[in-house]
C-alpha cells in the first residue's frame, strides 16, 4: 500500500508552525487535561506533516498538493 501525499508545501509549513506552537503552549502554559490534549494533537499533526498525508483529507476528498501532484497520481493510476 502506497500512501499518496495530499498535503501541499504551504499546508505543511502551516502545520509545522501550529505543531511548534502547541508544544510550547503545552509545556509552558497548559496544565492537566489541556496539556495532554495539546501534546497528543501536536504529535498527530507532526506525524501527518512528516509523511505529508492527512487521513481527514481522504475522508473529505480534499488535497492541497496542487495540480502537478494530482497529475502525477492520474498518470500512475492509468498505468
C-alpha positions as CSV (number, residue, x, y, z in Angstrom):
1,X,0.0,0.0,0.0
2,X,1.5,3.3,-1.1
3,X,0.5,6.4,0.7
4,X,-0.4,9.3,-1.6
5,X,0.7,12.7,-0.4
6,X,-2.2,15.0,0.0
7,X,-0.6,18.0,1.8
8,X,1.0,20.8,-0.2
9,X,4.1,22.7,0.8
10,X,2.2,25.7,2.3
11,X,-0.1,23.4,4.2
12,X,2.9,21.5,5.7
13,X,4.6,24.8,6.7
14,X,1.5,26.0,8.5
15,X,1.2,22.6,10.2
16,X,4.8,22.9,11.5
17,X,4.1,26.3,12.9
18,X,0.9,25.1,14.6
19,X,2.7,22.0,15.9
20,X,5.5,24.0,17.4
21,X,3.1,26.5,19.0
22,X,1.0,23.7,20.5
23,X,4.2,22.0,22.0
24,X,5.3,25.4,23.5
25,X,1.8,26.1,24.9
26,X,1.6,22.6,26.4
27,X,5.0,22.7,28.0
28,X,4.9,26.3,29.4
29,X,1.2,27.3,29.9
30,X,-1.2,24.4,29.9
31,X,-1.8,22.0,32.8
32,X,-3.7,18.8,33.3
33,X,-6.1,17.6,30.6
34,X,-5.4,20.6,28.4
35,X,-1.7,19.9,28.4
36,X,-2.3,16.2,27.5
37,X,-4.7,17.2,24.7
38,X,-2.3,19.7,23.2
39,X,0.6,17.3,23.3
40,X,-1.5,14.5,21.6
41,X,-2.9,16.8,19.0
42,X,0.6,18.3,18.3
43,X,2.1,14.8,18.0
44,X,-0.6,13.7,15.5
45,X,0.0,16.9,13.4
46,X,3.7,16.3,13.5
47,X,3.3,12.8,12.2
48,X,0.9,13.8,9.4
49,X,3.3,16.6,8.4
50,X,6.2,14.3,8.3
51,X,4.5,11.9,5.9
52,X,2.6,14.6,4.0
53,X,-0.6,12.6,4.4
54,X,-3.7,13.6,6.3
55,X,-6.4,10.9,6.9
56,X,-9.1,13.6,7.3
57,X,-8.3,14.9,3.8
58,X,-9.0,11.5,2.4
59,X,-12.2,11.3,4.4
60,X,-13.5,14.6,2.9
61,X,-11.8,14.1,-0.5
62,X,-9.6,17.1,-0.1
63,X,-6.0,17.7,-1.2
64,X,-3.7,20.7,-1.0
65,X,-1.0,19.3,-3.3
66,X,-1.7,21.4,-6.3
67,X,-2.1,20.4,-9.9
68,X,1.3,18.9,-10.6
69,X,1.0,16.2,-7.9
70,X,-2.6,15.4,-8.9
71,X,-1.4,14.9,-12.5
72,X,1.3,12.5,-11.4
73,X,-1.3,10.5,-9.5
74,X,-3.5,10.4,-12.5
75,X,-0.6,9.2,-14.7
76,X,0.3,6.5,-12.2
77,X,-3.3,5.2,-12.0
78,X,-3.6,5.0,-15.8
79,X,-0.6,2.5,-15.9
